[in-house]
Amino acid sequence: MNVLLGSKRIYLDDQEHQVWMPDQPYRKGSWGYIGGEAFKGTNNRISYGSDKNILDTNDDPVYQTQQVGIKEFKFDVPDGEYELTIHFAELLGGATKEALAYNLDNNHKKEIEEYRTFDVLSNGDMFMPRVNLATDYGYATAVKKKTRISVQGNKGITISFNAITGKAVLNAIQLRKIY
């Protein structure tokens, strides 16, 4: 399962042969996010997400949208072993692009940097402590982290985002059953 957070579209990755679905709010017996809102950029040309070039990836659409202020992402899945991959990119701050000559709306606002630090927990266990995307990886840079999760007792998977400063973000998430 491949999910784009803060997105309203499907993305087909031809190179990896993967289909990415838009997110949904969590419902018992299913999957989805809890808390936050879709990232909205600083121009009027796009209604959500960013049009920034994301560094260290050829899959910009995976990183150009995000859920800001996310509290949890849950998967109600059967017991077993899973591989979880989470994707991040700091979309606010850093070098801004100049307004394009053909940008007819002529509305280009300066981005305000967001200072954010947060912990990521996987079923209550620390997975990524004190994440600061801008400081640790840079602005508009793809970050991809994997972990294995063992699900027992029909408890499913809960990924928690505990904000320390600012608001936690998540751009995309993947889950694959190993056995």
SULQUI-V290963 format. One record per backbone hydrogen bond with DSSP energy under -1.0 kcal/mol. CO is the residue of the C=O (numbers start at 1). NH is the residue of the N-H. If there is no record, write none. Layout:
BEGIN
CO|NH + CO|NH
END
This chain:
BEGIN
1|175 + 2|21 + 3|173 + 4|23 + 11|20 + 13|17 + 13|18 + 18|13 + 20|11 + 21|4 + 24|33 + 27|30 + 30|76 + 32|74 + 33|26 + 34|71 + 34|72 + 37|68 + 39|49 + 42|109 + 55|142 + 59|62 + 60|63 + 60|64 + 64|50 + 66|39 + 67|170 + 68|37 + 71|161 + 72|34 + 73|159 + 74|32 + 75|77 + 75|157 + 80|151 + 81|178 + 81|179 + 82|149 + 83|176 + 84|147 + 85|174 + 86|145 + 87|171 + 87|172 + 88|143 + 90|140 + 100|103 + 102|104 + 103|106 + 117|164 + 117|165 + 118|131 + 119|162 + 120|127 + 120|128 + 121|160 + 122|125 + 125|122 + 128|120 + 131|118 + 132|136 + 133|137 + 133|138 + 140|55 + 143|88 + 145|86 + 147|84 + 149|82 + 151|80 + 157|75 + 158|123 + 159|73 + 160|121 + 162|119 + 165|117 + 168|69 + 170|67 + 171|5 + 172|87 + 173|3 + 174|85 + 176|83
END
